[in-house]
């Protein structure tokens, strides 16, 4: 395991001509708002290595290599790994191949696990016995390090296998379109709309109470980010709804800060996000059933999971004109011939 700047320098010299790197991370997110990166694992053509993020003083040389425009990342289910690295580096990779997304275009389950792919493609059965391990613990036992290295050991062979199959089925361009979402910085910003929607009990409030709840949700998010604490440590959903409904008063120590925050203008209408969805009309239901049949037929024709083409929620949004991009753009529009 690489623990020092000197070791890191020697490693980077060893891989200076490598452009294909398999990457995984281990991080903690138990008592913090942002992921706390603890370990980076990298596989190159001829070497497996772990990097002790908690020991290395200067990660910038590693970041220069990772974020070089010639470097392509091979990652399985990449979003959380990119986010964990983004918190430290403030950068997004130039190019990526996500083996989970790629596999879905070859009719593997939509969120197929890395373990399933290694078993299916490499005939290797990996255990997940350290899933809940505390990665801040030091020193790391040898079997834990081996477990971490196994998470990148087979990524490049899997990448090559999936790439060949995607080329053969003329789907590589489709998969690459899906990867682009992972290369947008906004993907890793807190999704305030989703946070609001997931706040338990907010849809049951009156119109006036919802106004207060919305302000509390955004105030809580601001404090959680500032203090780097889980949002529910700042204020649970239950307490938030109690304050919004007037059943309890906001603690005196927080009221001034909250009142200052609540005067801020919110730049879009969040009330629309917490309305209970209306049942489909007869005409909308007819359209949905017709499109579902078309999606099922396309799923069989192109050997794709139906959910990859369009899930039920996006289908309803598409019918109602709220999401015109799902079937009207990219590879989906080409197979729909829209």
N, C-alpha and C positions, 0 to 999 in steps of 0.2 A: 504494500500500500504506500502511495506517495504522500508524504507528510511535510516535506520541506520545499522551499523555493528552489534549492539546488537540485533535488530529485526531479522536480517539475521541469526544470530547464533541460535536464538530460533527456527526459521523456519526450518533450516537445521537439528536441533535435532529432530524436529517433523517428518521429512520425511527421516530420516537416513536409514530406512529399505526399502524404496520405490525404485523399480528398473525401473518402468514404468512412464515416465514423458511426458506429453503433453506440447509442447513448441511453443511459437510464440514471435515475436519481433516487436517493432515499432522503426523506425529509420528515419533519415533525410538524403537526398542526393541531396540537391538543390544547395548548394554552396561549395561542397567538392568533392574530387575525391573518397574518401572512404566513405562508409556508416557511419553515426554518430549514434551509438546506443543510444536510449533514454529510452526504456522501455523493460523489459522482462516479459512475462506472462507465468506462469507455472500452470498446473493442475495435481494434483496427485490423488490418490484414494479417498481421503477425503477432499481435500482443493484446493481452487483457490487462486492464489496470483499474485500481480504485484510487480515488483522490479524497483525502481527508480534509474536507472543507473547513472543519473546525480547527485544523492545525496549520494549514498553509497561510502564510501572511499575505501573500499577493497573488490573487487569482487572475489578474489582468492578462498575463501572458497566455494562460489557458483560454481565456475568453477571446483573445485575438485569433487564436486558432479555430475555436468553435464557431465564431461568427464571421470568419473569413468568407468572402463571397464564392470561394471555390470549394468550401466544405459542405458536404451533404450529410444531414443527420438521418440515421435509421433508428426509429423509435417505435415502440409498441404502445398505443394509446398515449399519444405524445402530449396532450394538453397540460396535464399537471406537471410533467417534467419541464416543459418549456416555461410554465409559470414560475416554478421554483427557481429556475435559473434566471428568469427575467427580473425577479425581485432583487437579485444581487447585481446583475449585469446591465439592466435597463436596455437589453437588446433582444432581438428576435432572430432566429436563424435565417439564412438566405435561402436554403433549400432543405426540404424534408421529405422523407418517405415514411408514412405511418403504416406499419404492417397490419394493424387491426383494421384500418379503413380499407387498405388494399385487399385484404382477405375477404371483406364483405362483398366486393365486386366479383368474387369467385364463388359466391354462394355459401361461404362460411357464415356462421351466426353473426348477427350485426355487431355484437360486442364480444367477439371471440377472445378468449384469454390467451396470453402468451404461452401458458402451459399447454393449452389445447393445440396451439400451432406447433410447438416443439414436438409434441407427441405425434401429431398427424404428419408433419413434414419431415422432421428429423428422427422420428422414432425414439425420442428421448423423453422419459417421464420425470418431470421436475416436481419436487415437493414445495409446498408453500408454508412450511412450519414456522417461518420467522415473519409472517405478515404483520404481526402486531409488535414487533421488536422495537425497543426504544433506541433509535439510531443516534442519539446524542451520547449514549453510553460509550465510555472508553476505558480500557482498550477493547476493540471489537474482537470477539473470539474468531478463531480460524474458520469454523464451520459457518459462521454468520457471513464472513467475507466471501467464502466460496458461494454461498447462497446469492449474495449480491452480484458476484461476477457471472453466475449462471444466467442472470437476467439480461446480459448483453452477449453472452458467448455464442448464441445461435442466431442472433438477429441478422447478421450479414448473409449467412446461407439461406435463411428464410426470405430475406429481401430478394436475393437472386432468383430463387424458385418462384416467388410470387410475381416478380417482374416478367419473367419468361412466360408465365401463364397469362398475365394481363396482355402482353404483346400478342400472344397467340390468339386470344379472344378479342383483340382490338379494343381493350378497355383501359389501357395505361393512361391515355389522355383523360378519361373520365375520372380515374382515381386521383390524378394530379390536380384536377379541378377541385376536388374535395379537400386536398391537402392545403390549398390556398387559404382556407379559413384559419388554419393554425399559424399562418404567417402574418396575421394582422394584429397589431398591438392592442386594438380595442377588444380583442378576444379575451385578453387577460386583465381588463379593467373590471371592477365590480359591476355586475349587471343589476342596477338598481331597480329596474322594472321587475325582474324575476324575484329579487329580495322582497319587494312589496307584495307581489302575488303570493309568495310562500309564507307570509306572516299569518300565523294561525288566528282565525277569528275576525280578521279585518272585514270580510265580506258581509258579516252579520251586523255591522254598525250602521247607525243612521247617517244621513248625509252630513250633518254637522259634526258628528263624532269621527267620521272618516277623514275630514279635513285635519283634525287634530292628530289622528293616527298616522296620516301620511307625514306630517311634520316630525312626529316622534320617530318614525322609521328612519328618516333621513338624518335626523340628529344622532340617533343611536349609531348609524353607520359611520358618521363623521368621527364620533368619539372612539369607536372601535378601531378605526384606522389610525387615529392619532396616538392611541395608547397601545396599539398592536395587541389587542385582546379580542377573543371571540365575541361577536356581537351579542350573544345571549348572556355573556358575563356582564356586559354593560347594562342590559335590560332584557329580561325574558319576554317572549311574545305575550305571555299571560299578563305580566305587569303592564306592558305597553297598552294592551287592550283595556285593562282596568283604568289606566290613566286617561285614555282617550274617551272612555265611556263615562268618566266622572265618578267611578266607584272608589277611586283612591286619588290622592293629590300627589303631584310630582314632588320629590324630596326638596326641601328648602335649599340645600346646597347646590342643586342642579337647576333650579328654576330660572335664575338669571341667564345662565349660559343658554338654556333652551329657548328662552324668550327672544334673545338676540338672534339665535339661529332661525327661529320661526318666521322672522320678518323677511328672510331671503326669498326671492321670487323663484318658483319652480318653473322650469322652462317647457314642460309639456303636461298634458292633462292626465294625471295618474288615476283619476276616478274611473276612467274608461277601462283601466286594467283590472279593477277589482269587481266589476259587474259580473253577476252570475250569467254564464252564457245562455242565450235564449235557445230553446229547442229548435231544431231544424223545421222549416216549413215543409209542406208537402212537395213543393217544387224543388227546394233545396235537397230534400231527401232523395228525390228521383235523380237529381244530378249526381249526388254522392254515390248512389248505388251504381249508376252508369260508369262513373270514373273508377270505382273500385273494381268493377269487372274488367275495365281496360287495364288497370294496374296489375291485376292478377294475370291477365294474358301476357302483358309485357314482362312480368316476373318470370314466367315460364319460358318465354321466347329468348330472353337475354340471360337467363340463369342468375337472377338477382333476387335478394330478399325484398318482399313487397315494401317493408318499412324503409328500406334504403331509397326506393323510388319516391315514396311519399307516405308519411305516417298519417294517422287518422286526424290528429289535431291540425296539421298543415293542410290536409285536404279540405276540412271545414273552412279554414281561413281562406283558402284559394277560392272556394265556391262563393264565399261572401265578399270576395274582392279585397280582403285584408292582407293577403300574402300573394302577390302576383309573380314573385320570383321563383317559387318552388318548382313549378312545372313549366314556366315560361322562359327559363334560361339554361345555358350550359347543356350538358349531355342529356338531361331530362327532357328538355324541349326537343332535342333531336330524335329521341326514341318516341316521344309523343307526336312528333311532327307538328308542333304548335308554331 
